[in-house]
Amino acid sequence: MSKKVFLNAKTFDGYKDSDIKKCAIFVEDEKIVGILYDENPDTRGYDVIDLNGKFVVPGLVNPHVHLFGTGMPSKVISGGNSQKAVMKIVNTKLGDAILGILVKSAARQQLLSGVTTVRAVGDFKYSDVKLRDKINSGKVIGPRLKVSGPAITVPGGHGDGTFSMTSDTEDGLRALVRKNKEAGVDFIKICVTGGVIDAKVRGEPGEVKMNEAQTAAVVDEAHKLGLRVASHTESFKGVEITAKTGVDTVEHGAPLTPEMAEEMKKTSSAMVVTYSPALPLQKLDPSITKLDPICVYNTGIVVDNMTQGAKDCIENDILLGMGTDSSCPFATQYNMWREVYFFQKRVGVSNAYALSVATLNNAKVVGVDDVTGTIEKGKCADMIVMSRNPLDDLTALRDLDMIVVRGKIIENPRPKRNGNIERELDGISLNL
Ligand SMILES: [Zn+2]
């Protein structure tokens, strides 16, 4: 058995009302077995890792990731000829090999940026399921992974032609749920509305694609099989449907009426906001994003909707999470810290609150809060270590000194960052 103690750890435990406390964290194999606040704890029998007063927070949880991409702007997921060309390759044996490399590298970047748990919400050909199994068997070191396989929607819905499977009948949609269950997914991802880049009309992002009956059928079939349902939902009309049908997690989100809030509370439904793809498309110059004016305008609506939705969740005590939507243009696999930063600025909460959402709340969203999301006795040793205090300045999360994932230590983790994208994103961050 491996026995370690992390000494002189200035620790934020993940609860939003907590303050930093200096402690010693005792870890056996992958579990935290004790936390002591004494000046000189008895460390006999343990390998001592002296953190010398560095700051420790729970490993970040990223509940909205696609593993197939890098976040480099491309036209692949927005239709057209380049999408067709890429999909031709994806659907070959070679495509399987390429996907395998892409998803493994993406998960690695997430981990190196401090994300110890990832929920993948829509990838190609069960490449996410295969990677999860490799990580769980110890063949690959990666974050804890929960996966949906391909998303499910109706013809013309978000991801049709790329990462979604479609059917236009309720029976057909139920069959797709069973197909994913058989392939070993952890939950079901659906796309009730379109995406902001799909929208063709000014003022109309997130057009409803799956109707109430179709959504209800998927939720019913998934729940019967013991699977939760996450839905891409980018508009008020979309959230009306997800709230009524008991969708478990509403991705991206929109403002809530008191009735919708009541329905979401009744079914313990959560909302997950995603600023990382939306803010760059809203704020960066169209010469860089290559977006048309309708799309820029609609992205602004999505950002405002998410912010109001987040505030409505906080006010109504509805579980709120945040994720990066990695693989979207400018949403890299290594910038969860920016999502925390954007969230804090836009929603207007304390740094501790934002960090608690990125750890404990997100662990609840993913359904793994019994094993991770806080630094407590009995939980997995998923922790990140940094030199500066993140409760003073969230940019402290950008450069980590150490990551502990299920008890394994990674020293001086350095994700591969793209200099051009970082420069653009830094420009936005300073002007929020
Ligand atoms: Zn997404």
Boltz pocket constraint, residues with backbone or C-beta under 6 A from the ligand:
constraints:
  - pocket:
      binder: B
      contacts: [[A, 64], [A, 66], [A, 121], [A, 232], [A, 325]]
      max_distance: 6.0
